[in-house]
Each structure stands twice: as structure tokens, then as C-alpha cells.
């Protein structure tokens, strides 16, 4: 049980730290947020749990390909905010764009032999 609490608090701590840092410096918060800390932690937790390097390889490869459809969200969100849309509307629309990108990307990746 304590292992799961360590995982929980460490993972949550990163999220809290990023949001607190971003209050003072958007650039530094963005830099830290852009680091693949959650992905790295997930790989560490998976390896500790399974000791299976093959699973780590699969996770890392899938993560690479699935990061790509998320990128438009980071362009759409600030554009909508600049055009005067409210935060939640902008967030919702940018998440919808991301979902559409996933719906396009996953079958496209499958067509070129990359299965997720």
C-alpha cells in the first residue's frame, strides 16, 4: 500500500509544483510541464512493477506517436483565448480538436504499420 501512496504523492506533487511555478513564471512552468516527467515516472513504475523492458519499449514508442495529435491543442487554446473565448470554452474546443486529431492519427498510424 505504501508503494502506491509514494506513486500517488510523487505524481501529484509534480502537477502541483508545475501549477505553482507557472503562477510566478509562465516560461519556467511551461518548460517543466513540457518535460516528459509523467512519462518517465510511468516507465519507472512500470519497470519496477514488471521488470519487462519490452513493455517499456512499447510504452515509449506508443507515447511518441500519441504525443503528436496533442500538439494542435497547444496552438488552438491560446488562439481561442486571444480571440476572446472564455477559458472553459477554449479548453473544451481545443480538447475537441485534439480528439479529432487522435481519431485521424490512430487509423493513419495503423495504415503505415504502427499499432497503438
Phi and psi in radians as a Rosetta constraint file:
Dihedral C 1 N 2 CA 2 C 2 CIRCULARHARMONIC -1.150 0.35
Dihedral N 2 CA 2 C 2 N 3 CIRCULARHARMONIC -0.536 0.35
Dihedral C 2 N 3 CA 3 C 3 CIRCULARHARMONIC -1.054 0.35
Dihedral N 3 CA 3 C 3 N 4 CIRCULARHARMONIC -0.767 0.35
Dihedral C 3 N 4 CA 4 C 4 CIRCULARHARMONIC -1.178 0.35
Dihedral N 4 CA 4 C 4 N 5 CIRCULARHARMONIC -0.606 0.35
Dihedral C 4 N 5 CA 5 C 5 CIRCULARHARMONIC -1.169 0.35
Dihedral N 5 CA 5 C 5 N 6 CIRCULARHARMONIC -0.692 0.35
Dihedral C 5 N 6 CA 6 C 6 CIRCULARHARMONIC -1.068 0.35
Dihedral N 6 CA 6 C 6 N 7 CIRCULARHARMONIC -0.805 0.35
Dihedral C 6 N 7 CA 7 C 7 CIRCULARHARMONIC -1.035 0.35
Dihedral N 7 CA 7 C 7 N 8 CIRCULARHARMONIC -0.805 0.35
Dihedral C 7 N 8 CA 8 C 8 CIRCULARHARMONIC -1.093 0.35
Dihedral N 8 CA 8 C 8 N 9 CIRCULARHARMONIC -0.903 0.35
Dihedral C 8 N 9 CA 9 C 9 CIRCULARHARMONIC -1.217 0.35
Dihedral N 9 CA 9 C 9 N 10 CIRCULARHARMONIC -0.632 0.35
Dihedral C 9 N 10 CA 10 C 10 CIRCULARHARMONIC -1.170 0.35
Dihedral N 10 CA 10 C 10 N 11 CIRCULARHARMONIC -0.800 0.35
Dihedral C 10 N 11 CA 11 C 11 CIRCULARHARMONIC -1.128 0.35
Dihedral N 11 CA 11 C 11 N 12 CIRCULARHARMONIC -0.801 0.35
Dihedral C 11 N 12 CA 12 C 12 CIRCULARHARMONIC -1.155 0.35
Dihedral N 12 CA 12 C 12 N 13 CIRCULARHARMONIC -0.639 0.35
Dihedral C 12 N 13 CA 13 C 13 CIRCULARHARMONIC -1.052 0.35
Dihedral N 13 CA 13 C 13 N 14 CIRCULARHARMONIC -0.653 0.35
Dihedral C 13 N 14 CA 14 C 14 CIRCULARHARMONIC -1.111 0.35
Dihedral N 14 CA 14 C 14 N 15 CIRCULARHARMONIC -0.772 0.35
Dihedral C 14 N 15 CA 15 C 15 CIRCULARHARMONIC -1.096 0.35
Dihedral N 15 CA 15 C 15 N 16 CIRCULARHARMONIC -0.787 0.35
Dihedral C 15 N 16 CA 16 C 16 CIRCULARHARMONIC -1.114 0.35
Dihedral N 16 CA 16 C 16 N 17 CIRCULARHARMONIC -0.753 0.35
Dihedral C 16 N 17 CA 17 C 17 CIRCULARHARMONIC -1.071 0.35
Dihedral N 17 CA 17 C 17 N 18 CIRCULARHARMONIC -0.761 0.35
Dihedral C 17 N 18 CA 18 C 18 CIRCULARHARMONIC -1.081 0.35
Dihedral N 18 CA 18 C 18 N 19 CIRCULARHARMONIC -0.785 0.35
Dihedral C 18 N 19 CA 19 C 19 CIRCULARHARMONIC -1.157 0.35
Dihedral N 19 CA 19 C 19 N 20 CIRCULARHARMONIC -0.628 0.35
Dihedral C 19 N 20 CA 20 C 20 CIRCULARHARMONIC -1.222 0.35
Dihedral N 20 CA 20 C 20 N 21 CIRCULARHARMONIC -0.731 0.35
Dihedral C 20 N 21 CA 21 C 21 CIRCULARHARMONIC -1.125 0.35
Dihedral N 21 CA 21 C 21 N 22 CIRCULARHARMONIC -0.702 0.35
Dihedral C 21 N 22 CA 22 C 22 CIRCULARHARMONIC -1.108 0.35
Dihedral N 22 CA 22 C 22 N 23 CIRCULARHARMONIC -0.457 0.35
Dihedral C 22 N 23 CA 23 C 23 CIRCULARHARMONIC -1.086 0.35
Dihedral N 23 CA 23 C 23 N 24 CIRCULARHARMONIC -0.550 0.35
Dihedral C 23 N 24 CA 24 C 24 CIRCULARHARMONIC -1.736 0.35
Dihedral N 24 CA 24 C 24 N 25 CIRCULARHARMONIC -0.526 0.35
Dihedral C 24 N 25 CA 25 C 25 CIRCULARHARMONIC -2.621 0.35
Dihedral N 25 CA 25 C 25 N 26 CIRCULARHARMONIC 1.836 0.35
Dihedral C 25 N 26 CA 26 C 26 CIRCULARHARMONIC -1.063 0.35
Dihedral N 26 CA 26 C 26 N 27 CIRCULARHARMONIC -0.689 0.35
Dihedral C 26 N 27 CA 27 C 27 CIRCULARHARMONIC -1.107 0.35
Dihedral N 27 CA 27 C 27 N 28 CIRCULARHARMONIC -0.825 0.35
Dihedral C 27 N 28 CA 28 C 28 CIRCULARHARMONIC -1.173 0.35
Dihedral N 28 CA 28 C 28 N 29 CIRCULARHARMONIC -0.712 0.35
Dihedral C 28 N 29 CA 29 C 29 CIRCULARHARMONIC -1.054 0.35
Dihedral N 29 CA 29 C 29 N 30 CIRCULARHARMONIC -0.741 0.35
Dihedral C 29 N 30 CA 30 C 30 CIRCULARHARMONIC -1.145 0.35
Dihedral N 30 CA 30 C 30 N 31 CIRCULARHARMONIC -0.699 0.35
Dihedral C 30 N 31 CA 31 C 31 CIRCULARHARMONIC -1.060 0.35
Dihedral N 31 CA 31 C 31 N 32 CIRCULARHARMONIC -0.846 0.35
Dihedral C 31 N 32 CA 32 C 32 CIRCULARHARMONIC -1.144 0.35
Dihedral N 32 CA 32 C 32 N 33 CIRCULARHARMONIC -0.719 0.35
Dihedral C 32 N 33 CA 33 C 33 CIRCULARHARMONIC -1.130 0.35
Dihedral N 33 CA 33 C 33 N 34 CIRCULARHARMONIC -0.583 0.35
Dihedral C 33 N 34 CA 34 C 34 CIRCULARHARMONIC -1.319 0.35
Dihedral N 34 CA 34 C 34 N 35 CIRCULARHARMONIC -0.301 0.35
Dihedral C 34 N 35 CA 35 C 35 CIRCULARHARMONIC -1.164 0.35
Dihedral N 35 CA 35 C 35 N 36 CIRCULARHARMONIC 2.468 0.35
Dihedral C 35 N 36 CA 36 C 36 CIRCULARHARMONIC -1.399 0.35
Dihedral N 36 CA 36 C 36 N 37 CIRCULARHARMONIC 0.880 0.35
Dihedral C 36 N 37 CA 37 C 37 CIRCULARHARMONIC -1.092 0.35
Dihedral N 37 CA 37 C 37 N 38 CIRCULARHARMONIC -0.741 0.35
Dihedral C 37 N 38 CA 38 C 38 CIRCULARHARMONIC -1.163 0.35
Dihedral N 38 CA 38 C 38 N 39 CIRCULARHARMONIC -0.696 0.35
Dihedral C 38 N 39 CA 39 C 39 CIRCULARHARMONIC -1.104 0.35
Dihedral N 39 CA 39 C 39 N 40 CIRCULARHARMONIC -0.750 0.35
Dihedral C 39 N 40 CA 40 C 40 CIRCULARHARMONIC -1.110 0.35
Dihedral N 40 CA 40 C 40 N 41 CIRCULARHARMONIC -0.793 0.35
Dihedral C 40 N 41 CA 41 C 41 CIRCULARHARMONIC -1.065 0.35
Dihedral N 41 CA 41 C 41 N 42 CIRCULARHARMONIC -0.733 0.35
Dihedral C 41 N 42 CA 42 C 42 CIRCULARHARMONIC -1.066 0.35
Dihedral N 42 CA 42 C 42 N 43 CIRCULARHARMONIC -0.704 0.35
Dihedral C 42 N 43 CA 43 C 43 CIRCULARHARMONIC -1.166 0.35
Dihedral N 43 CA 43 C 43 N 44 CIRCULARHARMONIC -0.699 0.35
Dihedral C 43 N 44 CA 44 C 44 CIRCULARHARMONIC -1.098 0.35
Dihedral N 44 CA 44 C 44 N 45 CIRCULARHARMONIC -0.853 0.35
Dihedral C 44 N 45 CA 45 C 45 CIRCULARHARMONIC -1.064 0.35
Dihedral N 45 CA 45 C 45 N 46 CIRCULARHARMONIC -0.740 0.35
Dihedral C 45 N 46 CA 46 C 46 CIRCULARHARMONIC -1.104 0.35
Dihedral N 46 CA 46 C 46 N 47 CIRCULARHARMONIC -0.728 0.35
Dihedral C 46 N 47 CA 47 C 47 CIRCULARHARMONIC -1.178 0.35
Dihedral N 47 CA 47 C 47 N 48 CIRCULARHARMONIC -0.749 0.35
Dihedral C 47 N 48 CA 48 C 48 CIRCULARHARMONIC -1.049 0.35
Dihedral N 48 CA 48 C 48 N 49 CIRCULARHARMONIC -0.696 0.35
Dihedral C 48 N 49 CA 49 C 49 CIRCULARHARMONIC -1.287 0.35
Dihedral N 49 CA 49 C 49 N 50 CIRCULARHARMONIC -0.604 0.35
Dihedral C 49 N 50 CA 50 C 50 CIRCULARHARMONIC -2.084 0.35
Dihedral N 50 CA 50 C 50 N 51 CIRCULARHARMONIC -0.412 0.35
Dihedral C 50 N 51 CA 51 C 51 CIRCULARHARMONIC 0.913 0.35
Dihedral N 51 CA 51 C 51 N 52 CIRCULARHARMONIC 0.594 0.35
Dihedral C 51 N 52 CA 52 C 52 CIRCULARHARMONIC -1.948 0.35
Dihedral N 52 CA 52 C 52 N 53 CIRCULARHARMONIC 1.744 0.35
Dihedral C 52 N 53 CA 53 C 53 CIRCULARHARMONIC -1.111 0.35
Dihedral N 53 CA 53 C 53 N 54 CIRCULARHARMONIC -0.515 0.35
Dihedral C 53 N 54 CA 54 C 54 CIRCULARHARMONIC -1.094 0.35
Dihedral N 54 CA 54 C 54 N 55 CIRCULARHARMONIC -0.717 0.35
Dihedral C 54 N 55 CA 55 C 55 CIRCULARHARMONIC -1.141 0.35
Dihedral N 55 CA 55 C 55 N 56 CIRCULARHARMONIC -0.662 0.35
Dihedral C 55 N 56 CA 56 C 56 CIRCULARHARMONIC -1.117 0.35
Dihedral N 56 CA 56 C 56 N 57 CIRCULARHARMONIC -0.750 0.35
Dihedral C 56 N 57 CA 57 C 57 CIRCULARHARMONIC -1.072 0.35
Dihedral N 57 CA 57 C 57 N 58 CIRCULARHARMONIC -0.791 0.35
Dihedral C 57 N 58 CA 58 C 58 CIRCULARHARMONIC -1.085 0.35
Dihedral N 58 CA 58 C 58 N 59 CIRCULARHARMONIC -0.782 0.35
Dihedral C 58 N 59 CA 59 C 59 CIRCULARHARMONIC -1.089 0.35
Dihedral N 59 CA 59 C 59 N 60 CIRCULARHARMONIC -0.781 0.35
Dihedral C 59 N 60 CA 60 C 60 CIRCULARHARMONIC -1.115 0.35
Dihedral N 60 CA 60 C 60 N 61 CIRCULARHARMONIC -0.769 0.35
Dihedral C 60 N 61 CA 61 C 61 CIRCULARHARMONIC -1.127 0.35
Dihedral N 61 CA 61 C 61 N 62 CIRCULARHARMONIC -0.810 0.35
Dihedral C 61 N 62 CA 62 C 62 CIRCULARHARMONIC -1.092 0.35
Dihedral N 62 CA 62 C 62 N 63 CIRCULARHARMONIC -0.686 0.35
Dihedral C 62 N 63 CA 63 C 63 CIRCULARHARMONIC -1.078 0.35
Dihedral N 63 CA 63 C 63 N 64 CIRCULARHARMONIC -0.754 0.35
Dihedral C 63 N 64 CA 64 C 64 CIRCULARHARMONIC -0.967 0.35
Dihedral N 64 CA 64 C 64 N 65 CIRCULARHARMONIC -0.897 0.35
Dihedral C 64 N 65 CA 65 C 65 CIRCULARHARMONIC -1.204 0.35
Dihedral N 65 CA 65 C 65 N 66 CIRCULARHARMONIC -0.546 0.35
Dihedral C 65 N 66 CA 66 C 66 CIRCULARHARMONIC -1.511 0.35
Dihedral N 66 CA 66 C 66 N 67 CIRCULARHARMONIC -0.151 0.35
Dihedral C 66 N 67 CA 67 C 67 CIRCULARHARMONIC -1.257 0.35
Dihedral N 67 CA 67 C 67 N 68 CIRCULARHARMONIC -0.625 0.35
Dihedral C 67 N 68 CA 68 C 68 CIRCULARHARMONIC -0.972 0.35
Dihedral N 68 CA 68 C 68 N 69 CIRCULARHARMONIC -0.808 0.35
Dihedral C 68 N 69 CA 69 C 69 CIRCULARHARMONIC -1.193 0.35
Dihedral N 69 CA 69 C 69 N 70 CIRCULARHARMONIC -0.214 0.35
Dihedral C 69 N 70 CA 70 C 70 CIRCULARHARMONIC -1.444 0.35
Dihedral N 70 CA 70 C 70 N 71 CIRCULARHARMONIC -0.364 0.35
Dihedral C 70 N 71 CA 71 C 71 CIRCULARHARMONIC -1.072 0.35
Dihedral N 71 CA 71 C 71 N 72 CIRCULARHARMONIC -0.702 0.35
Dihedral C 71 N 72 CA 72 C 72 CIRCULARHARMONIC -1.019 0.35
Dihedral N 72 CA 72 C 72 N 73 CIRCULARHARMONIC -0.510 0.35
Dihedral C 72 N 73 CA 73 C 73 CIRCULARHARMONIC -1.006 0.35
Dihedral N 73 CA 73 C 73 N 74 CIRCULARHARMONIC -0.656 0.35
Dihedral C 73 N 74 CA 74 C 74 CIRCULARHARMONIC -1.317 0.35
Dihedral N 74 CA 74 C 74 N 75 CIRCULARHARMONIC -0.193 0.35
Dihedral C 74 N 75 CA 75 C 75 CIRCULARHARMONIC -1.680 0.35
Dihedral N 75 CA 75 C 75 N 76 CIRCULARHARMONIC -0.680 0.35
Dihedral C 75 N 76 CA 76 C 76 CIRCULARHARMONIC -1.222 0.35
Dihedral N 76 CA 76 C 76 N 77 CIRCULARHARMONIC -0.761 0.35
Dihedral C 76 N 77 CA 77 C 77 CIRCULARHARMONIC -0.984 0.35
Dihedral N 77 CA 77 C 77 N 78 CIRCULARHARMONIC -0.954 0.35
Dihedral C 77 N 78 CA 78 C 78 CIRCULARHARMONIC -1.160 0.35
Dihedral N 78 CA 78 C 78 N 79 CIRCULARHARMONIC -0.556 0.35
Dihedral C 78 N 79 CA 79 C 79 CIRCULARHARMONIC -1.106 0.35
Dihedral N 79 CA 79 C 79 N 80 CIRCULARHARMONIC -0.796 0.35
Dihedral C 79 N 80 CA 80 C 80 CIRCULARHARMONIC -1.116 0.35
Dihedral N 80 CA 80 C 80 N 81 CIRCULARHARMONIC -0.706 0.35
Dihedral C 80 N 81 CA 81 C 81 CIRCULARHARMONIC -1.103 0.35
Dihedral N 81 CA 81 C 81 N 82 CIRCULARHARMONIC -0.712 0.35
Dihedral C 81 N 82 CA 82 C 82 CIRCULARHARMONIC -1.128 0.35
Dihedral N 82 CA 82 C 82 N 83 CIRCULARHARMONIC -0.551 0.35
Dihedral C 82 N 83 CA 83 C 83 CIRCULARHARMONIC -1.457 0.35
Dihedral N 83 CA 83 C 83 N 84 CIRCULARHARMONIC 0.111 0.35
Dihedral C 83 N 84 CA 84 C 84 CIRCULARHARMONIC 1.634 0.35
Dihedral N 84 CA 84 C 84 N 85 CIRCULARHARMONIC 0.087 0.35
Dihedral C 84 N 85 CA 85 C 85 CIRCULARHARMONIC -1.197 0.35
Dihedral N 85 CA 85 C 85 N 86 CIRCULARHARMONIC 2.605 0.35
Dihedral C 85 N 86 CA 86 C 86 CIRCULARHARMONIC -1.185 0.35
Dihedral N 86 CA 86 C 86 N 87 CIRCULARHARMONIC 2.836 0.35
Dihedral C 86 N 87 CA 87 C 87 CIRCULARHARMONIC -1.029 0.35
Dihedral N 87 CA 87 C 87 N 88 CIRCULARHARMONIC -0.904 0.35
Dihedral C 87 N 88 CA 88 C 88 CIRCULARHARMONIC -1.179 0.35
Dihedral N 88 CA 88 C 88 N 89 CIRCULARHARMONIC -0.630 0.35
Dihedral C 88 N 89 CA 89 C 89 CIRCULARHARMONIC -1.132 0.35
Dihedral N 89 CA 89 C 89 N 90 CIRCULARHARMONIC -0.766 0.35
Dihedral C 89 N 90 CA 90 C 90 CIRCULARHARMONIC -1.101 0.35
Dihedral N 90 CA 90 C 90 N 91 CIRCULARHARMONIC -0.765 0.35
Dihedral C 90 N 91 CA 91 C 91 CIRCULARHARMONIC -1.104 0.35
Dihedral N 91 CA 91 C 91 N 92 CIRCULARHARMONIC -0.804 0.35
Dihedral C 91 N 92 CA 92 C 92 CIRCULARHARMONIC -1.068 0.35
Dihedral N 92 CA 92 C 92 N 93 CIRCULARHARMONIC -0.777 0.35
Dihedral C 92 N 93 CA 93 C 93 CIRCULARHARMONIC -1.168 0.35
Dihedral N 93 CA 93 C 93 N 94 CIRCULARHARMONIC -0.685 0.35
Dihedral C 93 N 94 CA 94 C 94 CIRCULARHARMONIC -1.211 0.35
Dihedral N 94 CA 94 C 94 N 95 CIRCULARHARMONIC -0.586 0.35
Dihedral C 94 N 95 CA 95 C 95 CIRCULARHARMONIC -1.181 0.35
Dihedral N 95 CA 95 C 95 N 96 CIRCULARHARMONIC -0.654 0.35
Dihedral C 95 N 96 CA 96 C 96 CIRCULARHARMONIC -1.094 0.35
Dihedral N 96 CA 96 C 96 N 97 CIRCULARHARMONIC -0.729 0.35
Dihedral C 96 N 97 CA 97 C 97 CIRCULARHARMONIC -1.059 0.35
Dihedral N 97 CA 97 C 97 N 98 CIRCULARHARMONIC -0.755 0.35
Dihedral C 97 N 98 CA 98 C 98 CIRCULARHARMONIC -1.075 0.35
Dihedral N 98 CA 98 C 98 N 99 CIRCULARHARMONIC -0.739 0.35
Dihedral C 98 N 99 CA 99 C 99 CIRCULARHARMONIC -1.077 0.35
Dihedral N 99 CA 99 C 99 N 100 CIRCULARHARMONIC -0.740 0.35
Dihedral C 99 N 100 CA 100 C 100 CIRCULARHARMONIC -1.091 0.35
Dihedral N 100 CA 100 C 100 N 101 CIRCULARHARMONIC -0.719 0.35
Dihedral C 100 N 101 CA 101 C 101 CIRCULARHARMONIC -1.076 0.35
Dihedral N 101 CA 101 C 101 N 102 CIRCULARHARMONIC -0.687 0.35
Dihedral C 101 N 102 CA 102 C 102 CIRCULARHARMONIC -1.107 0.35
Dihedral N 102 CA 102 C 102 N 103 CIRCULARHARMONIC -0.761 0.35
Dihedral C 102 N 103 CA 103 C 103 CIRCULARHARMONIC -1.081 0.35
Dihedral N 103 CA 103 C 103 N 104 CIRCULARHARMONIC -0.516 0.35
Dihedral C 103 N 104 CA 104 C 104 CIRCULARHARMONIC -1.444 0.35
Dihedral N 104 CA 104 C 104 N 105 CIRCULARHARMONIC -0.764 0.35
Dihedral C 104 N 105 CA 105 C 105 CIRCULARHARMONIC -1.193 0.35
Dihedral N 105 CA 105 C 105 N 106 CIRCULARHARMONIC -0.771 0.35
Dihedral C 105 N 106 CA 106 C 106 CIRCULARHARMONIC -1.082 0.35
Dihedral N 106 CA 106 C 106 N 107 CIRCULARHARMONIC -0.872 0.35
Dihedral C 106 N 107 CA 107 C 107 CIRCULARHARMONIC -1.133 0.35
Dihedral N 107 CA 107 C 107 N 108 CIRCULARHARMONIC -0.615 0.35
Dihedral C 107 N 108 CA 108 C 108 CIRCULARHARMONIC -1.112 0.35
Dihedral N 108 CA 108 C 108 N 109 CIRCULARHARMONIC -0.769 0.35
Dihedral C 108 N 109 CA 109 C 109 CIRCULARHARMONIC -1.077 0.35
Dihedral N 109 CA 109 C 109 N 110 CIRCULARHARMONIC -0.714 0.35
Dihedral C 109 N 110 CA 110 C 110 CIRCULARHARMONIC -1.074 0.35
Dihedral N 110 CA 110 C 110 N 111 CIRCULARHARMONIC -0.650 0.35
Dihedral C 110 N 111 CA 111 C 111 CIRCULARHARMONIC -1.129 0.35
Dihedral N 111 CA 111 C 111 N 112 CIRCULARHARMONIC -0.490 0.35
Dihedral C 111 N 112 CA 112 C 112 CIRCULARHARMONIC -1.745 0.35
Dihedral N 112 CA 112 C 112 N 113 CIRCULARHARMONIC 0.247 0.35
Dihedral C 112 N 113 CA 113 C 113 CIRCULARHARMONIC 1.584 0.35
Dihedral N 113 CA 113 C 113 N 114 CIRCULARHARMONIC 0.196 0.35
Dihedral C 113 N 114 CA 114 C 114 CIRCULARHARMONIC -1.831 0.35
Dihedral N 114 CA 114 C 114 N 115 CIRCULARHARMONIC 1.948 0.35
Dihedral C 114 N 115 CA 115 C 115 CIRCULARHARMONIC -1.753 0.35
Dihedral N 115 CA 115 C 115 N 116 CIRCULARHARMONIC 2.432 0.35
